[in-house]
Amino acid sequence: MRQRVVRVALTAALVAVVLLAVPLALAIRSSLYADQRDTLERAALSGAVRVSPDYATGDPVELPAAPADGRLGLYDPALRLRAGTGPRTGDTAVRRALAAEAVRGRSRGDLVVAVPVSHAEHVIGVVRASSPAAAVRDRVLVAWAVLAGVCALALTVAVLVARRQARVLAAPLEDLSRHCRAVTAGDLSARAAPSSVAEIDQVARTHNEMLHSLTELLRHERDFTANASHQLRTPLTGLQLTLEAGLAQDDARTRPALEEALETTRRLHRTVDEVLRLSRSEGLPRRPAPDTSVPRLLRETEERWHGLLARDGRRLEYGTLDVPDDIRVPGASVTEILGVLLENARVHGRGTVRLTARDLGEAVAFDVTDEGAVDGEASRLFDRGRTGAGEGSGIGLALARDLAVSLGGRLSLTGRRPAAFTLLVPVRRKEPDSDGGD
């Protein structure tokens, strides 16, 4: 911005200087030449009044002194120089002056003024005054040099003033930009300081007010999430303790149901933890550490969802494509995302559901497909509140997308007919033990 302000100011100053200096330079040139011609004319007139009609009979003529670096001479009607200095024979200016008119012009690099001398209504001679045009040209060049120096000084002052004003204008905007970057990095306490520019201060105040409102909104949302998770954890913990006490009674008839219910409460605990992790994070969510191998994660997911889909008369198939066992992913987060995708396929899809993992080198791709179709705009598929067949599950897909971003990955729709979703998760391979074991 500073350079832009300086360029604008310098351009405006340059245009103003050119518009002023060019006419002024022409006026200086015209004025200096006109002043020199006036000087020559005054000298010629002064000489003409001193010429006596008897000069032709030999009466001496006393002409005044010639202009500086110039010449002054008297010519008779025969164009002969009779007194003073000048060409021995009269030139074109002298011949024209013999026609009873004063003449201004140039001759052989000189400025020339010729004034006729009249007596009894007859021209009896011509007084010719001249000076070198080069002397006037030198004065013009000196004046132009002074004018150019003044213009350069004006442009220099304009640049200095423009740079100072650019600093004054740019400093508060740069400060506001730094505060915006700090907010982007997660520092919601950053506030823009006031400046000396009223318009920028208005922007800064609006920015601070907006940031205050956002901070309060985020605080309320975090408080609500923390309170909700706390209130959920308490009954879940109680339920889990009750189920564990029931399992301790070793009743073979109720044991399978109690084990399934206990596993469900544990999954609910993990879900609450994941939601709470997203709400607590400052700035971008922190990535959880990879802790589960891909084959194990697929087996556990299949065990959980096989029965649910079987109750609806549908199959669940899973498998891996060249995914080694040493690859680790954040188990809890990926399980939650796959759970949302499988639930979406169960509720809105048709036919067999397939869960496949593919090794992409730096990432693992989890594909969830079914035999149904996805309608609607793909760009709005993950918006919160989108419900209906093939369009998402209210907040489920939105939550899954946020969890994928928190892992540094991406969740996207990769097929419409049949429906297919793909989750990309960055991976870390399990490092070998120090003794060389697996």
Beta strands, then each sheet from edge to edge (+ up, - down):
strand 1: 71-75
strand 2: 81-84
strand 3: 103-107
strand 4: 110-119
strand 5: 122-132
strand 6: 292-293
strand 7: 316-321
strand 8: 327-329
strand 9: 353-359
strand 10: 363-369
strand 11: 410-415
strand 12: 420-426
strand 13: 428-429
sheet 1: 2+ 1- 5+ 4- 3+
sheet 2: 6+ 8- 13+
sheet 3: 7+ 9+ 10- 12+ 11-
end
